[in-house]
Amino acid sequence: MKRIIRILPLFIAGVVAFSCGPKKVENTNEVAEEANEEKFEDRKDEKDAEFVAETVASNYAEIALAILAKEKSNNPQVKEVAQELEAGHNKILGEIQSFASAKVITVPTEARDAEQKTIENLREEKDVKEFNKKWSKELVDKHEKSIKEFEARLEKTQDADLKIWIEQTLPHLREHLDKVKALESNVTASR
């Protein structure tokens, strides 16, 4: 009986360790959000950090969408706009990551789950014309949403450096929006 009592804790520990299995890789968006909540006690600073982290994730998605269009589309206009978007969003991503580093803001290393799902759904689209339409609509929607978020943060932030960066970046986003709107109009009109 004494032997069983001594072995029982080891057996239980083994069962617990085995049942836990390998650790799942954490979503870097969740990790960044939790880290920033702990780091910034001031609600305004936390909201700025949230904006920065979301901007990073959004740029990862836009870059992935641009690369996907360059690979999948047969439309030269789509490929050209995708090339411009990839370059533009790589630049924006580099700038916002530098800003985050300077302000000690934790940022993700990937797009959000919903954006990754959208990218995967577009990747699975078999009809190239349909892909072009869905892709261009997605980019219009993403840029309209980003511009609204940038304008809202510009009004609310008290961080002078963030204000300057947003003011410098908004014209590029508006230019992107004009291009993807024109593209969406063209690919929707072509049958």
N, C-alpha and C positions, 0 to 999 in steps of 0.2 A: 504494500500500500504506500509506504514511504517513497518507493521508487516512482510510482505513478504520480504522486504529488510533485516530485521534483521534475519529472519529464513533462507534465501537463503544461506548465508555463511556456516551455520551449515549443511544444506542439502548437499551442495557441498563437504564439508569436509567428511561427512558420506559416500557419493558415492565414493570418492577417496579412503578412508580407506577400504571400502568393496571391491573395484575392485582390490586393491593391494593383498588381500588375504594373506594366510600364507606365510612366507618367505621360499624360497627353501634353503636347506642346501647347503652351498658353497662347491665346490670341493677343498679339502685341497691342491691339487697340484697347483691350480691356486693361492690360498691364499699364499702359501709358495713362489711361484715365484714373486708375487707382493711385498710381504714383503721384500724379499731379494733385489729386484731392488731398493726399497726405502732405504734400510739399507746400501748397499754397493755402494759407489760412484766410487770407483776404478773398472774399467772394469775387471781386473784380479781377484780381490776378488769376484766380481759378478759371473764370470765364475766358480770359485771354488765352490761358494755357489750353483750354478745351478747344478754342477756335484754331490755335496753332496745330494741335494734334490732328484735328479733323481736316485741316487744310493739307497736312502731310499725307494722310490716308487718301484723300480725294485726288491728290496729284499722282499717287501711285496708281490709282484706278484709271485716270486719264491717260497716263503713259501706257499702261497695259492695253487700253482700248485702242490707242493709236497704233501700237505694234500689231495688234490683232487685225486691224483694218489693212495695214500694209501687207500682211501675210495673206489675208483672205479675199479682199476685194479685187475685182478685175477692172474697176472704174478708175481711170487716171486721176480724176478730180478728187475722189475719195482718198486715194493714195497720197496725193499732194497735200491735202489738208491734214491727213494723218501725220505726215512727215513734219509739217509745221507745228502741229499740236504736240507731238513728241518732243521736239526741240524746245518749244515754249514752256511746257510743263516740267521738263527736266531742269530748266533754268529756275523756274519758280520753286521747284522742290529743293534745289540746292540752296536757294536764298532762305527759304523758310526753315530748313534744317540748321543753317548757320545761325539764324535768329534764335531758334529754340535752344541751341547749344549755348549761346551767349546769355540767355535768360534762365538757363538750367531747367528747361521744360522737357519732360520726357515725351517722346513721340513714337508712334508705331513704325514698323518696318514693312507694312503691307496695307493694301486696301481693306476697307471694312467688309465683313462677310456678305452683306447685301450686294455690294458692288462686285465682289468676286463672283457671286451667283449670276449677276447680270452679264458679266464678261463670259462666263461659262455658257450661259444660254445663247449668247451671240455666237460663240465658237461652234456651237452645235447646229446653228442654222445652215441648212443645206442649200437653199436657194440664194445665190449671190445677190440678186436684185433685192430680195427681201432683206438680206443682211445689210446692204447699203442703206436701205430705208430705216431699218431699226437702229442701225449704228448712228446715223446722222441725227435721228430723233433723240436718241439717248444723249448724244453730245450737246444738243440744243438744251435739253432739260437740265443736264449737269451744269452747263455754263450759266443758265438763268438762275439756278439755285445758288451757285457759288457767288455770283454777283450780288444777290440779295443778302447772303450771309456776310460778304465783305462790307457792303454798305451798312448793314446793321452793326457790325463790330466797330466800324469806323466811327459811328455816332456814339457808341457806348464806352470804348476803351479810353483810358486815361494814360496809356503808355505811349509816349511821344514817338518812340522808335517804331512801334507797331503801326501807329497812324501813318507815319511816313511810308512804311513798306506797303501798306494797303493802298495808299494814294498812288504809289508808283506802279502797283500791280493791276489795279482795276482797269486801266486803259487796255492792257494786254488781254485781259479776260473779255472785255467788250469787243475787242477786235476778233478774238477767237469766236465769240458768239455770232458776230456778223458773218464770218466765214462759214460756220456750220449751218446757220440759217439759210444762206444762199445755196449751200450744198444740199441741204434737205429739200429745198424747193426744186432743185435740178433733178435729184434722184427720184423724187416723188412724181415729177412730171414725166420722166422717161419710163416708158412701159416696155 
